[in-house]
Amino acid sequence: MTTEAVHNTKTPNETLAVAKALAEQQPDCPAYYLEGELGAGKTLFTKGLAAAYGIDTTLVVSPTFALVNRYSGGSRGLYHLDLYRIEKERELDELGIEEMEEEGALVVVEWAEKLGRWRRADATVVHFDVLSESERRLRVEAQPPSSGSVSDETTVS
């Protein structure tokens, strides 16, 4: 059963905190699918996930041109994919998504709406809505965590 939550953030630190809290609530989540327009905060959110696993967040940058960045050094590896430049689903076959998943690392995908057949049913999906220059609404669709739960609606102040 999927749970839904809404988080309104007004600063980058609030977006980081939402990501970190979600990762702490769902430590075994296999993947996060991030969807939203350019500049909505997807890479920033990935930094928050990385922080929750003890990964140096200064290393986390958008993989727009590399397509995939791998981060380690924490309690769990993290693959960060950016599909913005992907035009055809068959291009995804070359990225090695299946191998990433088999490794047990967290897979974070920006522009996840392009995943097609690679989309997992058990991933947490985060939709980013830009409300103003500084305010974002993060709509989270998640599988229930093994302990505790994501609230139906949360506003981070």
N, C-alpha and C positions, 0 to 999 in steps of 0.2 A: 504494500500500500504506500503510495506516494504522499508525502507531506508537503505543504506549501508554506512559505514564509515570505514576508516582505520586510526589507530593511531599507530605511531612508538614511543616507549619509550626506553630510555637508562638508566633510574634509577628507583629504587622502588618508589621514590616520584612522578615521572611522571606517573607511572601506577596508583598510588593512585589518582592523580589529574584527570586522564581520568575517572575513576570510579565515583568520586565525581561529576564531571561535567555531566556525563550521568544521574546520579540520580537526579540532580538538573533540568535537561532538561525534565526528565520523572518522576516526583514525584509520579505518580500513577501507574507506571509500576508494573504489578503483579508478574513478575518473571524474573530472569536473569539466563540463561543457559550458563555455562562456560565449554568450551571444549578445551583440549590441553594436552600435555604430562606432566608428573611429573615435578615439579619445574618450570613450565611456568609462575606462578604468579597468579593463580586462587584465592588462599586464600588472597593474598595481595590485589587483586582487590575487594574482598568482604569487606576488611577493609575500602577501599575507599567508597564503598556503605554505610557501617555502619556510617562512618563519616558524610556523607551527611544528615543522619537522626538523628544525634546527639547521636549516640550510642558510648559508650566508646570502642575505637578500640583496647585497650590492652586486652579486653576480647575475641576478635575474634581470634580463632585458628581453625585449620583444624579439622573437625569432622570425620577423617578417621576411627577411631575405634568406636566412639559413633554413627556415621552415621548422626545424627542430633544435631545441637546446636541451641538454641533459645536465641536471644538477645533482650533486651528491655531497656527502660530508655531514649529513644529518642522520636521523634515525630511519629515513626512508628516501630512496631515490625519487626524482621527479623529472618527468619528461614534459617539456613545454612546447606545444605545437601551435603554429600560426598558419591557418589555412587561407588567409586573405588572398594570396596569389594563386591558389589552386583553382583551375578552371574546369577540370574534368575529374570525375570520381576515380578513374583508373590511375590518376597521378598519386592517389593516396596509397595504392598498392606498394609503391616504391619507398614509402616512409618507414615501413617496418612496425606498424602499429601493433600487430599481433605479437611480435617479439617483445615490445615494450610491456604489453599487458601480461605476458607470460613471466616476465622478470619480477612482477609484483610491485613495480614502481608506480607511483601516482602519475596518471596521464592527464595533463591539463591542456584543453584544446580551445584556442581562440578561433572564432568564426566556425563554431561546431556545426552550424546548420549545413555545412558542406560535407559532413561526414558520410552521408548516405548509408550504405550497408555496413560501414564500420561503427555506426552508432550503437552503443551499449544501452540496454534497458535499465541497468542498475547504476548508471552514472547520475551524479548530481548536476542539474542544469541550472545555470544562473543567467537570467536575462537582465541586461543593464539598460536602464532608461535614463537618458540625460534630461533632468528637469530644469536645470539652469547651469550657468558656468561652473558652479561649485557643487550643486546638489545632484545626487544620483538615487535612483530607486533600483534596488537589487531584488528581483523576484526569484526565489530559490525553490526548485522542485527537487526534493531529495527522497531517497529511500530512508525509512526510519533508522536512526542509529541504533547500535546494539544496546546502548545504555542511555537513558534520558531521551529527550526528543527535541526537535526544532519547534519552537513556538509557532503558532499560526500567524502572528504578526508581531514584529519587533521594530521599534524605531530606535536607532542609535543616536544618542545626543552628544 
